Amino acid sequence: MRLPTVPLGRSGELIGAQGLGCMGMSEFYGPTDTAEALATLDAALEAGITLFDTADIYGSGANEELIGPFVRANRDQVVLATKFAIERRADDPTYRAVRNDPAYIRTAVDASLRRLGVDVIDLYYMHRRDPAVPLAESVGAMAELVQAGKVRELGLSEVTGDELREAHAVHPIAALQSEWSLFSRDVERTAVPAAAELGVTFVPYSPLGRGFLTGSFAAAEQLTEDDYRRYHPQFSGPNAAANAALIAPIQKIAADRGVTTAQIALAWVHQRAEVHGLTVVPIPGTRKRTRLAENTAAATLRLTTAELAALEPIAGQVTGTRYADMSSTSAGRE
Ligand SMILES: NC(=O)c1ccc[n+]([C@@H]2O[C@H](COP(=O)([O-])OP(=O)(O)OC[C@H]3O[C@@H](n4cnc5c(N)ncnc54)[C@H](OP(=O)(O)O)[C@@H]3O)[C@@H](O)[C@H]2O)c1
């Protein structure tokens, strides 16, 4: 089965209704296997996935370098999305600074183009918002990249509804990428309604709750030492056991339907978007070919009204925030 297609904002372009999150292929989610990652990229395209999501910070540039050859080999079919705004330092692995100033943006885009080995980025996102820099300045600098032919479409990540409106008035925004899943629904307050109103495609990240919604791990201690989810507030300490118990209704529906919990979680995001009247392209992350048929099939799986009602209370019961520091998320500024 190939994925259906949906519009990317008002760009006129059609993209596969589910994308591929490439982050875990280079960092954050434990051991990586380059050969399997590259095979997964090819298999994803075969399955109808066209939107491939990376960022300059994933592996400090390594993820852009990893997917570059694949993108170049399939340039006409791939919609390449990358991001700027989170600065890292080689001498301090924990260092992070949010940078939205035009000079930084101009340097960041050239570095991404070089690592990817391409002339143009199809969708360039501002990864995080620095409220100290006027949004019009940042989006203005991003619009200049479009005029210069370095970028085709603009996106934002983790902005509020008002920030999305303000940015869209400076230059059309094609996509908003923020966390949205059965566990994380704060975007439904302001960001989702604004995206629906403006015709912005919503790209839900971590639609599988970073893997937790699939039941593949139930506590931080089950993850390897290098897995950053060990420090995630929802997966550590007493929160982990309380949150793991919330998965039971997802597992029951999956068992009754003869599908997987990952498929129920993904189908929920696709269907929840219909309620809000907007286009979504969730980007489940995987490093493995075996997940692709499973995840893409979820895009056309329909949940019943009773199943949706059973899933409705979950997010309201989740304990722990979705980041230790929420200040650079949309919910942290609403
Ligand atoms: N804009 C932002 O701030 C932001 C933040 C985070 C992520 N992202 C983007 O969003 C993408 C997706 O988010 P995410 O990777 O954080 O979380 P996710 O998609 O919710 O979950 C990814 C995890 O689920 C596992 N998984 C995938 N399919 C599965 C299946 N069918 N059954 C069981 N496990 C499955 C993956 O493991 P395997 O690899 O073993 O399959 C991985 O550990 C990232 O890759 C990245 O591109 C953006």
The ligand as an SDF file (V2000), in Angstrom:
LIG
                    3D

 48 52  0  0  0  0  0  0  0  0999 V2000
   10.8370   19.9250   15.9950 N   0  0  0  0  0  0  0  0  0  0  0  0
   11.2960   19.3660   17.0880 C   0  0  0  0  0  0  0  0  0  0  0  0
   11.5920   20.0190   18.0800 O   0  0  0  0  0  0  0  0  0  0  0  0
   11.4530   17.8640   17.1370 C   0  0  0  0  0  0  0  0  0  0  0  0
   11.6440   17.2180   18.3780 C   0  0  0  0  0  0  0  0  0  0  0  0
   11.7650   15.8290   18.3800 C   0  0  0  0  0  0  0  0  0  0  0  0
   11.6960   15.1250   17.1950 C   0  0  0  0  0  0  0  0  0  0  0  0
   11.5320   15.7830   15.9940 N   0  0  0  0  0  0  0  0  0  0  0  0
   11.4450   15.0590   14.7190 C   0  0  0  0  0  0  0  0  0  0  0  0
   10.3440   14.1800   14.7940 O   0  0  0  0  0  0  0  0  0  0  0  0
   10.7600   12.8530   14.4720 C   0  0  0  0  0  0  0  0  0  0  0  0
    9.9170   11.8460   15.2360 C   0  0  0  0  0  0  0  0  0  0  0  0
    9.9340   12.0750   16.6160 O   0  0  0  0  0  0  0  0  0  0  0  0
   10.6800   11.1130   17.6380 P   0  0  0  0  0  0  0  0  0  0  0  0
   11.6570   10.2890   16.8980 O   0  0  0  0  0  0  0  0  0  0  0  0
   11.1110   11.9800   18.7500 O   0  0  0  0  0  0  0  0  0  0  0  0
    9.5640   10.2110   18.2730 O   0  0  0  0  0  0  0  0  0  0  0  0
    8.4530    9.1840   17.7410 P   0  0  0  0  0  0  0  0  0  0  0  0
    8.3350    9.2300   16.2910 O   0  0  0  0  0  0  0  0  0  0  0  0
    7.2680    9.4290   18.5760 O   0  0  0  0  0  0  0  0  0  0  0  0
    9.0810    7.7870   18.2320 O   0  0  0  0  0  0  0  0  0  0  0  0
   10.2870    7.2960   17.7330 C   0  0  0  0  0  0  0  0  0  0  0  0
   10.5980    6.0180   18.4880 C   0  0  0  0  0  0  0  0  0  0  0  0
    9.5820    5.0520   18.2160 O   0  0  0  0  0  0  0  0  0  0  0  0
   10.1650    3.8570   17.7300 C   0  0  0  0  0  0  0  0  0  0  0  0
    9.2450    3.3140   16.7040 N   0  0  0  0  0  0  0  0  0  0  0  0
    8.9580    3.8170   15.4900 C   0  0  0  0  0  0  0  0  0  0  0  0
    8.0160    3.0800   14.8690 N   0  0  0  0  0  0  0  0  0  0  0  0
    7.7240    2.0630   15.7280 C   0  0  0  0  0  0  0  0  0  0  0  0
    6.8240    0.9790   15.6640 C   0  0  0  0  0  0  0  0  0  0  0  0
    6.0270    0.7730   14.6310 N   0  0  0  0  0  0  0  0  0  0  0  0
    6.7840    0.1210   16.7340 N   0  0  0  0  0  0  0  0  0  0  0  0
    7.5720    0.3120   17.8270 C   0  0  0  0  0  0  0  0  0  0  0  0
    8.4320    1.3480   17.9330 N   0  0  0  0  0  0  0  0  0  0  0  0
    8.5040    2.2040   16.8910 C   0  0  0  0  0  0  0  0  0  0  0  0
   11.5190    4.2320   17.1900 C   0  0  0  0  0  0  0  0  0  0  0  0
   12.4320    3.1880   17.3770 O   0  0  0  0  0  0  0  0  0  0  0  0
   13.1730    2.4740   16.1470 P   0  0  0  0  0  0  0  0  0  0  0  0
   14.1090    3.4670   15.5760 O   0  0  0  0  0  0  0  0  0  0  0  0
   13.8270    1.3310   16.8300 O   0  0  0  0  0  0  0  0  0  0  0  0
   12.0990    2.0610   15.1910 O   0  0  0  0  0  0  0  0  0  0  0  0
   11.9080    5.4190   18.0870 C   0  0  0  0  0  0  0  0  0  0  0  0
   12.5400    4.9540   19.2590 O   0  0  0  0  0  0  0  0  0  0  0  0
   12.2510   12.8400   14.8060 C   0  0  0  0  0  0  0  0  0  0  0  0
   12.9320   11.8110   14.1220 O   0  0  0  0  0  0  0  0  0  0  0  0
   12.6620   14.2160   14.3820 C   0  0  0  0  0  0  0  0  0  0  0  0
   12.9090   14.2380   12.9770 O   0  0  0  0  0  0  0  0  0  0  0  0
   11.3970   17.1380   15.9780 C   0  0  0  0  0  0  0  0  0  0  0  0
  1  2  1  0
  2  3  2  0
  2  4  1  0
  4  5  1  0
  4 48  2  0
  5  6  2  0
  6  7  1  0
  7  8  2  0
  8  9  1  0
  8 48  1  0
  9 10  1  0
  9 46  1  0
 10 11  1  0
 11 12  1  0
 11 44  1  0
 12 13  1  0
 13 14  1  0
 14 15  2  0
 14 16  1  0
 14 17  1  0
 17 18  1  0
 18 19  2  0
 18 20  1  0
 18 21  1  0
 21 22  1  0
 22 23  1  0
 23 24  1  0
 23 42  1  0
 24 25  1  0
 25 26  1  0
 25 36  1  0
 26 27  1  0
 26 35  1  0
 27 28  2  0
 28 29  1  0
 29 30  1  0
 29 35  2  0
 30 31  1  0
 30 32  2  0
 32 33  1  0
 33 34  2  0
 34 35  1  0
 36 37  1  0
 36 42  1  0
 37 38  1  0
 38 39  2  0
 38 40  1  0
 38 41  1  0
 42 43  1  0
 44 45  1  0
 44 46  1  0
 46 47  1  0
M  CHG  2   8   1  16  -1
M  END
$$$$
